[in-house]
Amino acid sequence: MIFTSLSPNTERDDISLAAKLRFFPSARKIASGARSRLESTFASYLGQPVYAFESGRTSLYAILASLDLPQGAEILLQAYTCVAVPEPVLWVGARPVYIDIGEDLTMDPADLEKKITPQSKVLIIQHTFGMPAKLDELIAIARRHNLFIIEDCAHALGAEYKNKKVGTFGDASFFSFGRDKVISSVFGGVASLKNPLLAEKIKKLQDSYSESPLSWVKKQLNHPIIFAIAKPMYDFADLGKYLIEICKRLGIFSKAVQKTELSGGKPTFAFHKMPDILAHLALQQFAKLERFNDHRAKLAAIYDEVLFSTWAGIASRGVEKERKSIHLRYTLFVPLPKQLMQYMKERDVLLGDWYTTGIAPNNVAYEKIGYDPKSCLRSEALALRTVNLPTNIQTSENDARIIAKEIKEYLNGNQND
């Protein structure tokens, strides 16, 4: 079976390291100080201070909390995103204002300009699926209106705009090391700031937090181990699928999004430093970043080669070369995505469904997070047509050619649907 998600970055050495850290207390000594080493490594990579937390959510919260925003301040962010982005906005007592997107799935500058008010204080620019946003236009608008700029790089570690790394254009940025991100430690993230005074405030906030409990960390270590067992037998009488579901229900590993988050609430894991143990996993993955992203680029080029000539519904189609995507997921727009996903599943390929709604996952309480689907019609329309092709290290170049040819055949045979 070929997977778009389900621990896609995990290789044998990652599984081995997770098992050692999970089952052998003596092995955990090697992780001592890993958070500081990760921060130093990442700071050298970005060229600006970095602070590691247990999740991307808390990293964003730390940035927002450092700004001392007035109650009710408006924070502008795009639709076609995960509920994990507006959550920290609500936690600091601010109001999220949702901006529509373009065909490239990043923020539409024209819609941003229309929705700015005197209460607008912060702009969060998301680089969706590793595609850099229209930074020149968005930053110019933000500077005219004196907005603090945060780059959401959760999907975009290694992406570049005009030969400069994303995450270095705004006033601050944050990255995620979640289970399906560019590199993965199952949970984890970093906040980065240019302003030394704000960086000092975030450092003080981080110092006030404890490390995540070991019991929670062990659940994260269970994740790559369980999926390494389940994926090879995923479609063998559904044994792997059942194993994952049973472990999820028993709480043997953590869910990516907790139920309370669906209405903007605070998850139980939030507000901790990144544990040294997970930082150690992240460092091992960070060493693979260039290889991972080079592989993603090769697979994207194969999809381009096979699909561009016959199918126009590609999110990256027509994007300027100055925007260098890392193709976390290669996204198509098709009339009936569920039917295509079923067709490919029958051929042992599980395509991805980021995102099926304007704010994912599909059971978010919109009224609780202040989102009106009518305010972002293009986001809603594209979400109904979205399907993702795998670009991860577990998908070979030959796999990608087979996937592309199968999809091309399907689309050519269903042009009237």
Residue, then its C-alpha position, 0 to 999 in steps of 0.5 A: m500500500i502507498f500512503t500519503s499520510l500515516s507517519p510518512n517520513t518515518e524510516r528504519d532509523d527513526i523507528s529504532l530510535a523511537a523504540k530505544l527511547r520508549f522502552f529503555p530508560s538508559a537510552r533517554k540519557i542521550a536525549s538530554g539537552a536535545r531541545s537546546r541543540l535543536e534550537s541552536t541548529f534551527a537558529s543557525y539554519l534561519g539566522q534568527p533566534v528560535y524557541a522550541f515548544e511541544s507543538g506548533r500551536t503553542s509556538l504560535y501562541a507564544i508569539l501572539a502572547s508576546l505582543d500584548l494585544p488588546q482584547g478583541a484585536e483582529i488577527l488576519l489569517q487565511a481560510y483553507t487551514c487547520v483549526a490549530v491556527p485560529e485556536p491560539v488567536l482565541w486563546v489570547g483573546a483576539r478575533p480571527v478574521y478569515i481571508d480567502i485564497g487563490e488557486d495556489l491555495t495561499m492568501d489572496p492579497a485582494d481579499l486581505e486588503k478588503k478585510i483590514t480594519p482599524q482593529s487589525k493588528v496581526l497578519i498570519i501568512q500561511h505557506t500552504f503545503g509548502m507553496p510560498a505565499k505571494l509574499d511581496e504583495l502581502i507584506a506590502i499590504a501589511r506594512r501599509h497598515n502597520l500589521f505585525i507579520i507572522e509566517d505560518c511555515a508548518h508545511a514549508l520547512g525548506a521552501e524559498y521565495k526569491n532564493k530566501k528561506v520562508g520564515t525569514f520574511g516576516d517579523a516572526s515565524f513558526f514551524s511544526f514537526g507534527r506527524d505528517k509535516v516536512i520533518s516529524s517528531v510526532f509533536g513539536g514546533v518552534a517559534s522564531l522572532k527577529n525582534p530581540l525584545l520579543a524574543e526575550k519575552i518568549k524565552k521567559l514564557q518558555d522558561s515558565y513552562s515545564e517539559s511535557p510529562l513522560s507519560w505523554v511523551k511515551k504516547q508520541l514514541n508509540h506512534p511511529i512504532i505502531f504505524a511501522i507494524a500496521k502499515p505493511m498489513y493495512d490492507f490485509a483483511d484490514l488488520g493494519k487499519y483495525l490495529i490503528e483504530i484500536c490503539k487510537r481508541l485505547g489512547i496508546f498514541s495521541k490524536a492529532v486534534q483533540k475534541t476540545e479543539l474543534s470549538g477552539g478550546k485548549p488541548t491538554f498537551a499545550f503550554h509546555k517546552m518541547p521535550d528533549i526526547l522528541a527534540h532528539l527525534a526532530l534533530q535526526q529528521f532535520a539531518k534528512l531535510e535536504r534529502f526529503n525535500d529533493h525527493r519531494a521535488k522529484l516526485a512533483a516533477i513526475y506528476d507535472e510531466v504526466l498530468f500537466s499536459t492533460w489536466a489543468g486542475i493542479a494547485s501549483r500550475g502557473v506559479e512563478k519559478e521564484r516561489k520554490s515549493i517543497h511540495l509537502r503534498y501535491t494537490l489536484f482539484v478534481p470534480l469528484p475527489k471521493q470517487l478518485m480516492q476510492y478508485m486509487k484505494e482499489r489500486d493500493v494507493l491512499l490519497g490525501d484529503w487535506y482539506t475537505t472544508g474551509i477550516a479542517p477537520n470537517n467537524v469544527a464548530y465554525e460559530k465557536i471559531g468565528y468562521d463564516p463559510k460565505s466569507c471565503l467562497r473560493s476556499e470552500a469551493l476548492a476544498l470540495r475538489t481537493v485531493n493530495l498525491p504522496t510526495n514522501i520518502q516512502t513513495s518511490e519515483n516508480d510509484a509516482r509514475i504509476i500513480a500519475k498514469e492511473i490518475k490520468e487514465y481515470l480523469n480522461g475516462n471521467q471528463n464528463d463527471 
